[in-house]
Every structure is written in C-alpha cells, then in structure tokens.
Amino acid sequence: MRNNSDKKQKVNEMDVERALKTAVSTGDVRLGTNMALKAIKEGKARLVVMAANCPGSGAIQSAASSAGA
C-alpha cells in the first residue's frame, strides 16, 4: 500500500512542478504574502505555494477557505 501512496505523491509533485514552470514561463507569478492574499481575494489565484515557515500562512489559508479554494 505504501508504494501506491508514494506514486500518488510523485504525481502530485510533478503536477505542481509543471504548474510552476507554466506560471514562470508565462510571467504570471506573484511573490509575497500581500500579493497572494490580493490574488486570492480577487479570484485570480490558481495555485499558491507557501514555504513551511511562511509568516502569513494562517491569513492565506483563511482567505483561500473563504474563497472556496
């Protein structure tokens, strides 16, 4: 069973990597907590990636939940 979950994790990582590459290549990347919050509130955010030690992660998660993401 563990092998199946490892496979799912690799697929998810590849999907995130592909999404990041697409965003960077199109130039549609925003950096910072304030920009992430603004994009979420305006409904423009498609993917938000946060570092494990992101200082505003609670606010971002709350905004995403409120927006239905």
N, C-alpha and C positions, 0 to 999 in steps of 0.2 A: 504494500500500500504506500509506503514511503516513496517509492520510485515514481508513482503517479503524481504525488504532490510536488516532488522535485521537478517533474516535467511541466506541470502547470505553472510553477514559479518561473521557470526558464521562459516559457511562452509569454507570461506577463511582463517579464523583464525585457524581452525582445520587442513587445508591443510598445512599452514605454520608451525604449531606446529609439524605435522607429518614429514615434510621435515627436520626440525631442529633436531628432535630426530634421524632420519635416519643418518643425517650427523654426529652427535655426536657419535652415536654407531659405525659407520664405521671409525671414527677417521679422517675424511676428512673435517676438519674445519680450516679455516684461520681467524686470528684476526688482525685487524688493517687496516687503510686506504691504506697503501702501498701494503699490501698483496691482498686486494680486487682489487685495480687497476691492479696489475700484473695478477691476475686470469682472470679479465675481458678482458684485452688486449690479453692474450694468448688463450682466448676462453674456459677456463676451469671452469668459474663460472657458476653455475646452479641457485644459489639463493644468493642474497646479502641482508643482513638485516642491516639497519643503525639505530642508535639512533636518536631521534628527534634533538639532539644537536650535531650531528656528525660534526666535524670541516672540513672534506674533502668531504662533501656530494655533493657539486657542481661538483667537479672533478670526483667523482664516477658516478654521473648521466650523466655527459657529456661523459665519457668513455663508459658507457652502451648504450647510444644513438648511439654513433659512431659504436659500435659493433653490433647494430641492435637488442638489447635486449629491 
